[in-house]
Each structure stands twice: as structure tokens, then as C-alpha cells.
Amino acid sequence: MSSLKPNSLIHSTSPYLLQHAYNPVDWYEWGTVALQKAIREDKPILVSIGYSACHWCHVMERECFEIEDIAQIMNEFFVCIKVDREERPDIDQIYMEAVQALGINGGWPLNVFLTPDQKPFYGGTYFSPQAWAQVLHNIHKAYTGNRQKLEASAEELRLHLLRSDVERFMQEHNNADWEKDIQTTYNNLASRFDSVWGGVDKAPKFIMPSIWMFLMRYYHISNDPAAMEQIQITLDKIAQGGIYDQIGGGFARYAVDAQWFAPHFEKMLYDNAQLISLYAEAYAITKNDEYKKIVTETFDWLNREMTSEAGGFYSALDADSDGAEGKFYVWTKSELEDVLGQDGEIISTYYAATADGNWEHGNNILKRNDTDIVFLKEHNIPSADWNEMLKNAKLQLRTHRENRVRPALDDKIITAWNAMMVCGLTDAYRVFGDIAFLDAAIKNMRFIEKELSAGCQLYRSFKGKRSTTEGFLDDYAYVIQAQLRLYQTTFDEHWIKQAEKFIDYAMAHFYDSTDGFFYYTSALAEKLITRKKEIFDNVIPSSNAVMAQNLFLVGTLLDKEAWKQVATGMTSSLSHMIMSEPNYMSQWAIVHTEMQKGMKEVLLTGRGIQKLRAELQQDFLPFTLMQGSAGHSDLPLFEGKVALQGRDTIYVCQDKTCGIPVHTVEEAKRQLR
């Protein structure tokens, strides 16, 4: 650190902001103090946005923000504000869109220059020290010498930001032929597939779990073998690649190449949450033990490295350790052999490690070139012997690397991401039946109830104490989704009542009746220069898409037709985009298909319903809502439904009409088919 004197970030709870607390830059958090200082001193604002696990954020800090001469320019000419994009995604959304509107590729760190009244006029991402110093001087010169032109440009950009994506993209659509719609959606996705390495044909490669979850639903309807082949190629290649931590479990954020080999080594909670769901669902279809192993290892990583004593899940692990990206995760071949002794050679071969290294500086990123079946056949190794050898090797290697400098942990607990992991764990429990998954999910939801909610309000994050920032739409959407999943697994109606409560709150404080979509921020939140609406799916699916799904599914369970109509209106008005741009609308594609195909409601009544539920949910049943009651239920569809002849009874219903009551899972499955 270039200075021992802290700036005002020293009082922050954000790990990212605390990383910058000893910079010589006079950083402020976003808030009244900094914003009023800019107005009072008539200085432009520099907003620098990043997150704790961001490699290039660390590089720019080291090269620019820790340098006294550069910091002096920043302090003299600007009011400098640091923002953790994970704590304040509302600010990040606005200024990321502004930079992209200027024709600059987005990314982090995001550095944006604003007028004192928060209007953006210039920005970019990473700058080298020389370029950054030049930009600072040029901005100061323009602000003092050509203020009128700069203000006009900022106002023009502000007006652009006021126009919402909903306004730009929504259209009327006739959903009469949903099967044609889903086929068109699939065809447009398939045109971009990488049929050799899986995923979408480009680099760098993000996994984009919702694409493959949609594809599984398409396969369930169409039985198209090409769709299932693409799912399996993708999941197999990801599991074999360096993007998956072969020793410790868990997935990195993306691969820089097209073969899933060299990851950007940061591990994010939200990726791993969705990938637990994805591999669990794929196992339910294929019964491929490799997929079960991936889920189990990722859950072990979650428990070992990402879970607080109280049950909250931490946000991220850094890409860097000991000053280098990926240093914690890579191996020389000689190191593998030293740790593993006589097994070192075969394990090195298994993980494609070479004496010269398959990556940089003689190091190897561990990957697998073949499936275990192919590898064992090629090397004539019995399966039982190999499983024991591999298990011991992983334990030895993991123990050895614990002596290295660990990547920094971002130990703030984000509401939306925790709820996403609850969904992943609940999905894993439904498929595999291991109570440890469900216990972790319920413990986490109890943590959210205790530490991150007050009445009907959610808060964004927790680190020692909950933040004062109210939750955003994704926090509400994912918590509701998690509560819906928990209800369908436990049949505890507490969860569905909580979901109803949060939907009521979201409708009151986030919903815009003029276009039928939800703002990202609450009406009670701090006023920024615009309120955005998030409609496009990214690695994290759109909060509006998840909210539409919640309204439809919870509306079905609670017989709330108005909620279902809102959901249908949202989805149908974007259906042309779902079909034409499914890469960015894959969660919407799932919701659209659920609405158009319709959901079967399976009611379980009697004292042995958990056994029936477990049998049913081992299979992939994507268009099914599960309900259960051992006695009285407040849910509307249970009226008049009882266990018949003293036996556990299953009712399969759709649109409030139920088939003949049955007593076995096989009979129920026949009705579902």
C-alpha cells in the first residue's frame, strides 16, 4: 500500500471498497456526502465501479489508484466515488448503459465521469496509467474550458437513458401456436451452437445455464435427439474443462477460450447456484453419474469455503492470489508427482498435465481430455480401484494447495444470490434425495428471514450487519422463487405464504402499470437519474423474467388470476424477442413455454406424501407444480380433495380440472404423460 492513511472507505462493509481504503485517492462511497461535495465545489464526479473478485479492477488499482501522482490529479479535479456493483447494481446498470451508448464495450472496472448532478458524459473500462493520466487532464480541460458543450452532451445521454428497454422492444403477439414458437426459438438457438466443444460458438465462453435449462424443456416436449446431444456435449465438456475446479469442485466465471480450458479463475456464488440446478436436472433425465458427482463436489466446495456459521453463503472467491491470476489452482507436473508419489504419473496423465505445462510458465490447468469410461479402458484400470485412487489423490492435492496463499474471499452475503443457491440446493434434494441439500437450503432461508428482511421488505446484503440498501427486484424475485421451490419440496405452507407477501410488496413498490413490467428499484429507494427495468437475461437471468414466472406459478397455486394475467402480458409482449434472440431471452423462453403449454398441478394427500413426492421428483417433470397436505390445507385446489380409502392419494389436475384420483406414482406418471 502506498499510504498508511485511510480514506473514507475504511468505514465501509464492502470487501471491494475496503480493498481501496488505503489508496491515496480520496475515495467516497456513493451517498449524500460525496454528491453534495460535487455540487458545492462544482467538480465533476468520477464513479469507479467494480467488485472484489475482478482481476482487471485489481490491475488498475495497482497501476493507477495506488500511485501518488495519479491520485493527486484525481483528488484535485474530481470528487471520486467507489461503487461495489454487487451492492449497488442499480448504479452500475445506469452507467454501464451510458458507456455502451457512447460506443464503448462494457466491463469492469467501469470508470464514468458525471456532471455534479449525476449526468454521465464520458467513460470507459480499464485504462493504463499513461492513458488514465491523459484522460483525467483532458476531462478537466473540457469541463473548465468547454462546459456548455459538455453539459449538452450529458443531457442528451440522460434523455437516452430515460427510454426503457421495455418501451423499445415490447410488441403485441398472438400466442395461438406455441409449439411453432418454441420450435422457432430452438432453431435460432441451434444456429449458434458449438457442436464440438458445446456451448455457444464463440470465445470467451460463459456457461449461460438458463439456455441449457430451456433446452431440456424443449427436449421434454419435442424428444428431439439433437437437442439432448447438444446438452450432453456442453455439460460433459464443461465438466472436463479447466473452468471446473477438478480438485476442489465449483465453477469459475467463464473460460477465455472456446474449449472451456483456461478459466478466468474467479468463482461466483450465482454461477454455482445455477449449475447445481442444471447438473441435477440433467441427471434426472440422463442418470449420468458424472453429473451427480459434479453436484456433490460443488456442494462440498460450498460448505467448505463459502458458508458462514449462521448459514449465509458468501459472494465470491477472487481470481488472483499472491499477486497472480489463478496461482492457487495451477500445478507443475513435478509438483503433482511430489505430492502423489507413485500415483503421480497416472493422475498427471488423467488431468492432461505435461512436463512443459499446458498453460503459462510451465504450469498446468487441470482438465480431462476424456470421460472416465474412455480413460479407464485406454489404461486398463478397474473402475473400483480407480475411484479410490482418484478420491485419495483429490484429497491430497486439495490438502497441499491449502498451504498456498488463498484467493481473497468476498464474504458479504447477497440476498438474491443466496436465494439462487437455495433453488439449486432444493433442486439437488428433489433429484438426489440427500437431506443435506435441503437442510442447507432451509438454514439459508431462515438466515434471510432473520438477517435480510424486516416485515415485507428485503435488504440487499449482509456483512456483520445488514446493509441499509433495500433489496432490488432480483432480491425479491429470487427469494420468491426459492420459497416456491421450498414449498414444493417440504409442503410447508409457510413458504408459499411468504412468497405471497413478497409478491404483494413487489406489486405495490416495483410494478409499473403503464407498461406492465417491474422497475429494478423500489419506489421507496434513493432517486437516481433514472429507474431502469431489467429485461434481458445475462448469466444471471433477468429479474423481470423471474418475476413473471413467480406471478404465473404462485398465481396458479393461489388461484390469483390477476397475477397470471400480468405474467402473461409481460411474456407475450416480448415473445418476438424470445424467438429471435433466445441467447439473451432464455429464461423468458422457459416462462413463455410454461405459460403456453400449461402447468400440471399434482396434489398429494395422506400421511405418506413425502415418499410419493420423492419418487415423483426423481424424474424430470418441468411442467408440474407439486402440492401436498397430510390434513388441512389453505390452498384453493385442495378443497374437497382427501385421501381416499385410507390410502395416500394423488390428483393430477390442469386448469382446475382433475383426473381420476390414483394411489401409485406410476399411475400418476401415466396421467402426466
Secondary structure by P-SEA (a helix, b strand, c coil): ccccccccccccccaaaaaacccccccccccaaaaaaaaaabbbbbbbbbccccaaaaaaaaaccccaaaaaaaaaccbbbbbcccccaaaaaaaaaaaaaacccccccbbbbbccccccccccccccaaaaaaaaaaaaaaaaccaaaaaaaaaaaaaaaaccccccbbbbbbcccaaaaaaaaaaaaaaacccccccccccccccaaaaaaaaaaaaaacccaaaaaaaaaaaaaaaacccccccbbbbcccccccccccccccccaaaaaaaaaaaaaaaaacccaaaaaaaaaaaaaaacccccccccccccccccccccccccccccaaaaaaacccaaaaaaaaaccccccccccccccbbbcccaaaaaaaacccaaaaaaaaaaaaaaaaaaacccccccccccccaaaaaaaaaaaaaaaaacccaaaaaaaaaaaaaaacccccccccccccccccccccccaaaaaaaaaaaaaaaaacccaaaaaaaaaaaaaaaacccccccccccccccccccccbbbbbccccccccaaaaaaaaaaaaaaaaccaaaaaaaaaaaaaaaaaaaacccccaaaaaaaaaaaabbbbbbbbccaaaaaaaaaaccccccbbbbbbccccccccccccccccccbbbbbbcccccccccccaaaaaaaac
